Amino acid sequence: MQLDSIAFVAAETKIAQDAMYRLKHRYGHIAPDKADVIVALGGDGFMLETLHRYMGRKVPIYGMNRGTVGFLMNEFREMNLTDRIAEAQTVELHPLQMEAHTVSGESLCALAINEVSLLRETRQAAKLRIKVDGVERLAELVCDGALVCTPAGSTAYNLSAHGPILPMGSGLLALTPISPFRPRRWRGALLPHAAEVEFQIENPEKRPVSAVADYTEVRDVSSVKIREDRSMKIKLLFDPEHNLEERILKEQFVE
C-alpha cells in the first residue's frame, strides 16, 4: 500500500505510551484525521476502540501488541515499520448494526465489530423469541443470553460461549446461546451474513435484558434487531506471516 504519513495512537498503559513515544521519534507523526495509516499500540480492547473511533475515515489500521492476548494485533517491533506496513495484507470487515428498542419506548442504534450480545440483568433467566429474516425460528429460548458475532469476533466471547469459529470470508454469522436452559441441547445456528436476526424479549419488566454492541450497552430492551452493515468497511493490516485468517484457522486446533 502507498504510505506517506503515519499516525500513532496508544492505550493509556505505560508500555503502550513508551512505545508510542519511541515510534513517533523514529518515524514522525501526523494527526489521525490526516494520516494514510493509523498504528494502534495496545491490546485487543484498545484496537476495538480505535476501529470504532476512526471507522468513518476508512483509513487502514495496523496494530502492534502492547497488551495481553493481541489477537487483532501484529507482533511489536520498532525496526522496519514502514516496510512492514507497505507489505501488509488487508482484511476488510463489516460491522454489525444493532437496533435496540427499550421498555420505555426508546430506540438506539450501535455498531459492533465483534458481536452483539443479549444478557439477563437479574437472577432470573431471560426468555427470548428468535426470528431470522422475519420468520420465527425459536419460540422460546430460556437462557442467560445470546449473541450474534462476525467471523472476526467468533474467537472472542462467542468461543467462550462454545460457539463455532468462523473462517474469514465464510460469509457467515454465528448465533450462539449463552448458558441455555431450555431447549438445553440447542447450540445455536450458522446464518448467511445478509440475514437479519431479531430477538423479542418475553416479559421484559420481570425478566430484564440488556443488549451490548461491543462496548455500547442498552439496558431494559424489549426487542433487538441485528444485521451486517455492508455500507461500513473496516480495513485491518496484518503481516503476511501472521494474518488474521491464519490465526482463526490455528485457533481451531489449539488444545
GISULVEN-V758879 format. One record per run of one state. SS is the DSSP state (helix for helix, strand for strand, loop for the rest). FROM is the first residue (numbers start at 1). LEN is the number of residues. If there is no record, write none. Layout:
BEGIN
SS,FROM,LEN + SS,FROM,LEN
END
This chain:
BEGIN
loop,1,5 + strand,6,5 + loop,11,3 + helix,14,14 + loop,28,9 + strand,37,6 + loop,43,1 + helix,44,10 + loop,54,1 + helix,55,3 + loop,58,2 + strand,60,6 + loop,66,8 + strand,74,1 + loop,75,6 + helix,81,7 + loop,88,1 + strand,89,5 + loop,94,2 + strand,96,7 + loop,103,4 + strand,107,6 + loop,113,2 + strand,115,6 + loop,121,5 + strand,126,7 + loop,133,2 + strand,135,9 + loop,144,1 + strand,145,5 + loop,150,7 + helix,157,4 + loop,161,11 + strand,172,7 + loop,179,3 + strand,182,1 + loop,183,6 + strand,189,4 + loop,193,4 + strand,197,5 + loop,202,7 + strand,209,5 + loop,214,2 + strand,216,3 + loop,219,2 + strand,221,8 + loop,229,5 + strand,234,5 + loop,239,1 + helix,240,3 + loop,243,1 + helix,244,8 + loop,252,4
END
